[in-house]
């Protein structure tokens, strides 16, 4: 009788865990769909790159340098839990590319924060991966911002 009660408790716990997994799965799928909608297309990424110098000017800053780094390719679906789908997924899977870049911007601190706010609030998915501020007493109150960002661009093999 005691072992049956323990077995019943274990089964109830497993049922609760399964229910929680289903709830989380639906939540994560919804979040993934939302993130997919925020990916740049190739065209909108190109437009954003053209817009960066204008954005710097609008916020009273100077964009002095852009360095593009190695593009990272990231699948939208994790096949590690189901290796049998890996070949099929490689043939037709959607993926996204992260286009990392290093921006160098000069301006006053208050104007640089305006620029960062504009980048951060952009509707498309942009990561701010690093920030470094340099100052030079000769150029005060101007500062130099080294900003590492990444644009996430939707891609498809089909």
N, C-alpha and C positions, 0 to 999 in steps of 0.2 A: 504494500500500500504506500509506503514511504517512497519507494523508487518510482512508482507511478505518479505520485505528486510532483517529484522532482522532474520527471520526464514531461509532465504537463507544464510546469513552470518554464522549462527550457523551450518547449514548443511555443508557449505564449511569447517568450522573449524573442524568439526567432521571427514570429509573426509581426511583432512590434518593430523589430529591426527591418524587416522586409518592407513594411509600410513606410517607415522613415526613409529607406533607400528610394522607394518610388517617389515620395514627395520631393526629395532632394534631386532626383533625376529630372523630374519635370521642371523644377526651379532652375537647374543648371542648363537644361535645353533652352529654356526661355532666355536666360542670360546669354547663352551662345548665339541665339538668333538675334538678340539685340546687338551684340558685338559684331556679328557679321554685317549688320546693317550700317555699322559705323566704319567699316573698312573703306579706304580710298579705292577708287577705280584707277586704272592707269591714267586716264584723262584728268581726274580730279587731283591726283598726286602731282601731275605735271603743272596743273593750274596753281596748286599750292606753292610749288617751287618758284613759279613765276611771281607769285604774290608776296613771297618773303621780303624782297627788297622794299616793296611798297609798304608792307606792314611795319618794317623798321622805320621808314620815313614817317608814317602816320603816327607813330609813337615817339617821334623825335630822337631816333637812334640811327646809327650807321651800321649797316651790315657790311663788314669788311672782308669776310671770308666764309666760304662754304666748302667743306671737304666731305666727299661721299666715301663711306666705308663699305666693306663687303656686305652684299645683300644676303640675308638669311632666309631660307625657304622653310616654312613651317606648315605641316599638314593640319587641316581643320578637323580631322578625325583621328583619334588614337587607335591604331590597330594592334598595339602591343598586347591587349587582352584577348584578341582573336587573330592569331597569326595566320590562320587559313585565309583571311580576307586581305592580307597584306599585298599579294600580287594583284588582285582585283582592284584594290584601292590605289595602287601605284599607277594603274592604267587610266583610271577615270576620276580619281579623287580631286576635289577642290582643295586648294591650299592658299596660303597667303605669304607674301614676301614682306619682310621687314627691311625697309630702306633706312639704315642708320646714317647719320651725318653729324658733323661737328660744325657749329656755327660760331663765328666770332663777331661780336657786336660791341660797339662803343656807344656810350651815352651816360646820362646822369642816372643815378640809382632809381629815382622815382619813375623815369621813363622806361628803364629796363624792366621794372616790375609791371608796368603797363603792357609791355611786349609779352612778358611771360604769362600774364593773365589772358591775353588774347590767344596765345598758342594753347594754353591749358583749356580754354573754353571752346576751342574749335570743335565743330560737330563731328568731324572724322576722328578716328583713333590715332592719337599721337602719344608716344611715350617720351617723357623727359627722363633721360638716363643719366645725366650728370650735369652739374653746374659748378663752374669755377669763376670767381671774380678776382680780377687783378686791378690794382690801383698803382698809380704813379704820381708822386707828389707834384711833379711838373705839370701834369694834366688835370689836376683836381679842379672841379668836382667830377670830371669825367672818369668813368671806370670801364674796364673791358670785361665782357662776359664771354666765357667759353661755354657753349651750351651743346650738350650731346642729346639729340632727339632721334626718334625713329618713327617713320611713317609706315603704317600697316596697309598693304595693298592687296586687294582680292585678286586671285589668279585662278585659272581653271585650265585643266589639261584637255577638257572636252570642247 
